[in-house]
Amino acid sequence: MKRSFKDYALLALKGMGMGAADVVPGVSGGTIAFIVGIYDELIDSIKSINAQSLKMFFTGKWGTFWKMINGNFLLFLLAGIGISVFSLAKVITWLLTDHPVLVWSFFFGLVLASTWFVGKDIKEWNWKTILGFIVGVAVAFYITVATPAETPSNLLFIFLCGAIAICAMILPGISGSFILVLLGKYFFIMEAVKTFDIKVILVFGAGACIGITSFSRVLSYALKHFRNITLAVLTGFMLGSLNKVWPWKETIETFIDSHGVEKPLIESNILPNQYIWEAVVLMLAGFFLVYFLEKLSTRKGNE
């Protein structure tokens, strides 16, 4: 696909949106990729990093390698994700700590709208797609109510965390950050990003690279051969994940982080009890942001 500099700048902004979502434990970067219309290209580009393309790289045919993996697309998208993760990690964690209701309200509206628009892409509803949708809802809901585990911090486990979390990050509705919460490593990885702990970042990144290149093949095959069923499962994932992004919660259990600050570990949803009008406005803002992005991407697709 031929793109202008303006297109690449927009692609980097889309990457920043994905990065911002990925640092929030409850929102998936895959959801953002779906919203902004780059999901299929993202999965196909990642899948193209295989033995054939790597052979081109190691034999010095770098131009061919770059074209085979859709290099310009991945470069600008990853640059946007990286900028967002490293610049917003502190801001997002601060907002989640100091203004959780308002942050979750915006993402609740965003995920709710995403569920509707991804579901609209399903061309046929039958028993297979309905079953896939129900399975997606059940799996995502179970993940959101699962209890975080106490886990080791050795490099092998950090590698495994990277491989598992990245698979969730490219699935709309299932948050890679929340998988890290369940694995007991969300704040550990966020701390590594904030303090620029190179060793932890590299090991986690290596795990993510192995995980995403393997899983993308499965996802690409499913989207090409079982698109309606796959989209139904992904729509179910999004709907089931709304339990996690419900803004009003009460803390059941806390933990003390490395700085001696008490933070929530296990929370349960409660009825709205504060910032109700502000939350409604932010939910609507999130919903209509998705609506306008969807209309924009549809219009561009028709040009």
Secondary structure as GFF3:
##gff-version 3
##sequence-region A 1 303
A	DSSP	alpha_helix	5	22	.	.	.	ID=ss1
A	DSSP	alpha_helix	29	35	.	.	.	ID=ss2
A	DSSP	alpha_helix	39	47	.	.	.	ID=ss3
A	DSSP	alpha_helix	51	58	.	.	.	ID=ss4
A	DSSP	alpha_helix	62	68	.	.	.	ID=ss5
A	DSSP	alpha_helix	71	98	.	.	.	ID=ss6
A	DSSP	alpha_helix	100	120	.	.	.	ID=ss7
A	DSSP	alpha_helix	127	145	.	.	.	ID=ss8
A	DSSP	alpha_helix	155	169	.	.	.	ID=ss9
A	DSSP	alpha_helix	176	182	.	.	.	ID=ss10
A	DSSP	alpha_helix	186	195	.	.	.	ID=ss11
A	DSSP	alpha_helix	198	225	.	.	.	ID=ss12
A	DSSP	alpha_helix	227	245	.	.	.	ID=ss13
A	DSSP	beta_strand	249	256	.	.	.	ID=ss14
A	DSSP	beta_strand	262	269	.	.	.	ID=ss15
A	DSSP	alpha_helix	276	302	.	.	.	ID=ss16
###
